[in-house]
Each structure stands twice: as structure tokens, then as C-alpha cells.
Amino acid sequence: MDAGKGFAKLTRGTINTVTGWVEVPKRIHETSQSSGNAAGFTWGLLRGLGYGFIRTAAGLYEFFTFPFPAPPNYESVIQPEYVFSAEGTESGTPQ
């Protein structure tokens, strides 16, 4: 086990498990901006619940599997790696 990468996976898993719920207001805001308030509070809410569930599940997976290099090289199983990272970037750093 590469201790540094394993610890990074553990940290990422913990953060995503704790902050998965933030996807709900993020997706409501995002959808409201692009499609209006009615869509934001209906479709945005549904999107947020879905994304939040996926982010929380990915966080739990990474938390419990941190000693193992799966996926290869301890890469994140969800993109962006964190809810606060910009879409289309890795760790919030523009590509």
C-alpha cells in the first residue's frame, strides 16, 4: 500500500461521505440558473438527491476500501473529486 495515496483516498472518502448532501442545494441552484426557479425546485431537487446519493455512496466505498489500490493508483471513483470542485476539473485544478 502506498501510504500517502491510501491516506488521500481515506480523506477523500470521508469528505465525500460528510458533504454528499451539499449536492442538493448545489443542483437546485444550478438548475434554477439555467432553467428557472420552477425547474430548480423540482428537477434540481431530484438531480440533487441523485447526485448526493451517488457522492455519499462513493465516499463510503472509498472510506472502506482505502487500503486497496482500487481503482488503479487510488484514483477517485467520482468526478469531480469533491462537491466543491468545479465541473470538468480534477481536484479543482483547471486542466
ChimeraX commands (.cxc) that place a marker at each C-alpha (Angstrom):
marker #1 position 0.00,0.00,0.00 radius 0.5
marker #1 position 1.27,3.46,-0.88 radius 0.5
marker #1 position 0.55,5.16,2.45 radius 0.5
marker #1 position 0.23,8.69,1.02 radius 0.5
marker #1 position -2.22,7.69,-1.70 radius 0.5
marker #1 position -4.16,5.43,0.65 radius 0.5
marker #1 position -4.49,8.25,3.17 radius 0.5
marker #1 position -5.61,10.61,0.38 radius 0.5
marker #1 position -8.28,8.07,-0.61 radius 0.5
marker #1 position -9.42,7.79,3.03 radius 0.5
marker #1 position -9.61,11.58,3.33 radius 0.5
marker #1 position -11.49,11.92,0.03 radius 0.5
marker #1 position -13.94,9.21,1.12 radius 0.5
marker #1 position -14.57,10.89,4.46 radius 0.5
marker #1 position -15.11,14.30,2.89 radius 0.5
marker #1 position -17.48,12.96,0.22 radius 0.5
marker #1 position -19.46,10.96,2.79 radius 0.5
marker #1 position -19.92,14.02,5.00 radius 0.5
marker #1 position -20.58,16.54,2.21 radius 0.5
marker #1 position -22.72,14.42,-0.15 radius 0.5
marker #1 position -25.86,16.29,0.97 radius 0.5
marker #1 position -24.40,19.55,-0.42 radius 0.5
marker #1 position -25.26,18.26,-3.90 radius 0.5
marker #1 position -28.94,19.05,-3.20 radius 0.5
marker #1 position -28.69,22.86,-2.86 radius 0.5
marker #1 position -25.90,22.94,-5.46 radius 0.5
marker #1 position -28.10,21.24,-8.10 radius 0.5
marker #1 position -31.17,23.31,-7.17 radius 0.5
marker #1 position -29.15,26.50,-7.67 radius 0.5
marker #1 position -27.53,25.22,-10.87 radius 0.5
marker #1 position -30.86,24.18,-12.41 radius 0.5
marker #1 position -32.59,27.40,-11.29 radius 0.5
marker #1 position -29.88,29.44,-13.01 radius 0.5
marker #1 position -30.18,27.57,-16.29 radius 0.5
marker #1 position -33.90,26.71,-16.45 radius 0.5
marker #1 position -35.77,28.91,-13.97 radius 0.5
marker #1 position -36.95,28.62,-10.39 radius 0.5
marker #1 position -39.77,26.12,-11.01 radius 0.5
marker #1 position -37.36,23.69,-12.66 radius 0.5
marker #1 position -34.80,24.32,-9.93 radius 0.5
marker #1 position -37.15,23.33,-7.14 radius 0.5
marker #1 position -38.45,20.25,-8.95 radius 0.5
marker #1 position -35.91,18.84,-11.38 radius 0.5
marker #1 position -32.99,20.41,-9.48 radius 0.5
marker #1 position -34.16,18.79,-6.25 radius 0.5
marker #1 position -34.37,15.38,-7.92 radius 0.5
marker #1 position -30.94,15.83,-9.51 radius 0.5
marker #1 position -29.51,16.89,-6.15 radius 0.5
marker #1 position -30.90,13.85,-4.37 radius 0.5
marker #1 position -29.47,11.58,-7.05 radius 0.5
marker #1 position -26.05,13.21,-7.13 radius 0.5
marker #1 position -25.99,13.35,-3.33 radius 0.5
marker #1 position -26.72,9.64,-3.05 radius 0.5
marker #1 position -24.02,8.79,-5.59 radius 0.5
marker #1 position -21.43,11.07,-3.90 radius 0.5
marker #1 position -22.20,9.65,-0.44 radius 0.5
marker #1 position -22.05,6.06,-1.72 radius 0.5
marker #1 position -18.74,6.76,-3.49 radius 0.5
marker #1 position -17.40,8.30,-0.28 radius 0.5
marker #1 position -18.37,5.24,1.74 radius 0.5
marker #1 position -16.76,2.96,-0.86 radius 0.5
marker #1 position -13.50,4.94,-0.74 radius 0.5
marker #1 position -13.58,5.12,3.06 radius 0.5
marker #1 position -13.88,1.35,3.49 radius 0.5
marker #1 position -11.51,0.39,0.65 radius 0.5
marker #1 position -8.74,2.93,1.27 radius 0.5
marker #1 position -6.01,0.31,1.93 radius 0.5
marker #1 position -6.55,-1.23,-1.52 radius 0.5
marker #1 position -5.43,0.37,-4.82 radius 0.5
marker #1 position -8.84,0.01,-6.48 radius 0.5
marker #1 position -9.39,1.71,-8.86 radius 0.5
marker #1 position -5.77,1.56,-10.02 radius 0.5
marker #1 position -3.40,4.05,-8.43 radius 0.5
marker #1 position -6.03,5.06,-5.82 radius 0.5
marker #1 position -7.85,7.28,-8.34 radius 0.5
marker #1 position -11.19,8.81,-7.43 radius 0.5
marker #1 position -14.33,6.86,-8.33 radius 0.5
marker #1 position -16.34,10.06,-8.89 radius 0.5
marker #1 position -15.65,13.28,-10.77 radius 0.5
marker #1 position -15.24,15.96,-9.69 radius 0.5
marker #1 position -13.43,14.51,-6.68 radius 0.5
marker #1 position -15.18,16.87,-4.24 radius 0.5
marker #1 position -18.56,18.58,-4.31 radius 0.5
marker #1 position -16.85,21.98,-4.10 radius 0.5
marker #1 position -14.58,21.32,-7.10 radius 0.5
marker #1 position -15.56,22.84,-10.42 radius 0.5
marker #1 position -17.12,20.51,-13.00 radius 0.5
marker #1 position -14.64,19.18,-15.56 radius 0.5
marker #1 position -11.63,19.59,-13.28 radius 0.5
marker #1 position -9.65,17.26,-11.13 radius 0.5
marker #1 position -9.21,18.41,-7.50 radius 0.5
marker #1 position -10.41,21.86,-8.55 radius 0.5
marker #1 position -7.34,22.49,-10.71 radius 0.5
marker #1 position -8.17,23.54,-14.30 radius 0.5
marker #1 position -6.94,21.09,-16.90 radius 0.5
marker link #1:1,2 radius 0.2
marker link #1:2,3 radius 0.2
marker link #1:3,4 radius 0.2
marker link #1:4,5 radius 0.2
marker link #1:5,6 radius 0.2
marker link #1:6,7 radius 0.2
marker link #1:7,8 radius 0.2
marker link #1:8,9 radius 0.2
marker link #1:9,10 radius 0.2
marker link #1:10,11 radius 0.2
marker link #1:11,12 radius 0.2
marker link #1:12,13 radius 0.2
marker link #1:13,14 radius 0.2
marker link #1:14,15 radius 0.2
marker link #1:15,16 radius 0.2
marker link #1:16,17 radius 0.2
marker link #1:17,18 radius 0.2
marker link #1:18,19 radius 0.2
marker link #1:19,20 radius 0.2
marker link #1:20,21 radius 0.2
marker link #1:21,22 radius 0.2
marker link #1:22,23 radius 0.2
marker link #1:23,24 radius 0.2
marker link #1:24,25 radius 0.2
marker link #1:25,26 radius 0.2
marker link #1:26,27 radius 0.2
marker link #1:27,28 radius 0.2
marker link #1:28,29 radius 0.2
marker link #1:29,30 radius 0.2
marker link #1:30,31 radius 0.2
marker link #1:31,32 radius 0.2
marker link #1:32,33 radius 0.2
marker link #1:33,34 radius 0.2
marker link #1:34,35 radius 0.2
marker link #1:35,36 radius 0.2
marker link #1:36,37 radius 0.2
marker link #1:37,38 radius 0.2
marker link #1:38,39 radius 0.2
marker link #1:39,40 radius 0.2
marker link #1:40,41 radius 0.2
marker link #1:41,42 radius 0.2
marker link #1:42,43 radius 0.2
marker link #1:43,44 radius 0.2
marker link #1:44,45 radius 0.2
marker link #1:45,46 radius 0.2
marker link #1:46,47 radius 0.2
marker link #1:47,48 radius 0.2
marker link #1:48,49 radius 0.2
marker link #1:49,50 radius 0.2
marker link #1:50,51 radius 0.2
marker link #1:51,52 radius 0.2
marker link #1:52,53 radius 0.2
marker link #1:53,54 radius 0.2
marker link #1:54,55 radius 0.2
marker link #1:55,56 radius 0.2
marker link #1:56,57 radius 0.2
marker link #1:57,58 radius 0.2
marker link #1:58,59 radius 0.2
marker link #1:59,60 radius 0.2
marker link #1:60,61 radius 0.2
marker link #1:61,62 radius 0.2
marker link #1:62,63 radius 0.2
marker link #1:63,64 radius 0.2
marker link #1:64,65 radius 0.2
marker link #1:65,66 radius 0.2
marker link #1:66,67 radius 0.2
marker link #1:67,68 radius 0.2
marker link #1:68,69 radius 0.2
marker link #1:69,70 radius 0.2
marker link #1:70,71 radius 0.2
marker link #1:71,72 radius 0.2
marker link #1:72,73 radius 0.2
marker link #1:73,74 radius 0.2
marker link #1:74,75 radius 0.2
marker link #1:75,76 radius 0.2
marker link #1:76,77 radius 0.2
marker link #1:77,78 radius 0.2
marker link #1:78,79 radius 0.2
marker link #1:79,80 radius 0.2
marker link #1:80,81 radius 0.2
marker link #1:81,82 radius 0.2
marker link #1:82,83 radius 0.2
marker link #1:83,84 radius 0.2
marker link #1:84,85 radius 0.2
marker link #1:85,86 radius 0.2
marker link #1:86,87 radius 0.2
marker link #1:87,88 radius 0.2
marker link #1:88,89 radius 0.2
marker link #1:89,90 radius 0.2
marker link #1:90,91 radius 0.2
marker link #1:91,92 radius 0.2
marker link #1:92,93 radius 0.2
marker link #1:93,94 radius 0.2
marker link #1:94,95 radius 0.2
view
